[in-house]
Amino acid sequence: MNFELIIFGISAVIAVFGATMMIAQRNPVASVLYMILSLIAQAVCYVQLGALFLGVILIVVYAGAIMVLFLFVIMLLNLRGEEASEQDTPAVSQFTKYVFSVLLTLELVFIVKAASLDSVATQVADQVADGFGSVRQVAQVMFTNYLYPFELTGILLLVALVGAVVLAKRERDSYSSATDDADDDRSERVVE
């Protein structure tokens, strides 16, 4: 078996694992960290396919900038995942989780067994066009066909960040006014 195919398979499994764990987490900070793991593994897959620029962009832009922005917004809003213990969840819910986990694992085993990894990897490698993932090709597609969605995504991220800051400021102001009212009540009681 080829060494590059082994690296590709391992990074593909890590990418799927990171994406699955991102969805399964209750804690948003852990979810963002698993998403970063998944993005880095996907970048390794792109590099294995010869798209060096796309791999670097995936790490620098998405894992480096956008996920860190999400992490700062989560910390700014002070979101905490509720830790649920095993006793808090009903037995039916736990049984359902186990059944779905076993079914998804069996489905994954059947899919991998049905598709020969060696033949799929060689077919994908043969279909890659010259210049796939190069700076010129990515820029040409992004700034001609997808210019408006690219700009709208930037505006959407900016609006989300401003909204998070406004919500955090409003929450902090209401918290400080509530503590000021409590301090005034205490001082009135002391005076009496």
C-alpha positions, -999 to +999 in steps of 0.1 A: +000+000+000+012+035-008+024+058+020+005+088+005-027+067+005-022+058+041-017+095+051-048+105+030-069+078+047-058+088+082-064+125+076-098+117+060-108+096+091-096+125+114-116+150+094-148+129+097-140+123+134-135+160+141-167+170+123-187+143+141-173+154+175-180+190+166-217+182+163-218+159+193-203+184+218-224+205+242-196+228+250-192+254+222-155+259+228-148+222+225-170+222+193-149+250+178-117+231+186-129+199+170-139+220+139-103+233+137-090+197+139-114+187+111-103+217+090-066+209+094-072+173+084-091+185+053-061+207+045-039+176+046-062+159+021-061+189-002-023+189-001-023+152-009-044+160-039-019+186-051-039+217-042-013+233-020-029+268-021-063+255-011-047+236+018-029+266+030-059+289+026-080+263+046-056+265+075-048+302+074-083+316+067-107+291+081-089+274+109-067+304+117-090+334+113-127+325+112-126+298+138-106+320+162-132+347+155-159+322+165-140+313+196-136+349+206-174+355+200-182+325+221-160+337+249-173+372+246-209+361+249-198+338+278-216+308+264-212+277+284-224+242+274-246+227+301-229+196+315-255+169+317-247+139+338-258+104+330-285+105+356-301+137+341-308+121+307-336+096+304-328+059+297-346+060+264-324+088+252-293+070+261-305+038+244-313+058+213-278+072+212-262+038+215-285+024+188-277+052+164-240+049+171-240+012+163-260+018+131-238+046+119-207+025+126-221-005+107-230+018+078-195+032+077-180-003+077-202-014+048-194+017+028-157+012+033-159-025+025-180-019-007-156+007-021-120-003-027-100+026-013-071+019-038-093+022-069-112+053-056-080+071-048-064+064-082-096+075-100-097+108-081-060+114-088-065+108-125-094+132-128-075+162-112-070+189-138-037+207-143-034+238-121-061+224-097-059+245-065-034+270-079-036+307-069-046+317-104-074+291-108-088+298-073-087+336-078-103+334-112-132+313-100-137+332-068-135+367-082-156+361-113-182+334-107-185+337-069-177+374-063-210+383-048-213+353-025-177+360-014-185+396-006-218+387+011-200+362+033-176+389+045-206+412+052-224+384+071-193+378+093-190+415+100-227+418+110-224+387+132-194+401+150-211+435+155-243+418+168-223+397+192-205+428+206-239+446+209-255+417+227-225+413+251-225+450+258-263+450+265-259+420+288-230+436+307-249+469+311-280+451+325-257+431+348-240+463+361-273+481+366-286+451+385-255+450+408-258+488+413-294+484+424-285+456+448-257+478+462-282+507+467-306+484+485-278+472+508-267+508+516-303+518+524-306+489+548-274+499+565-285+535+569-318+525+585 
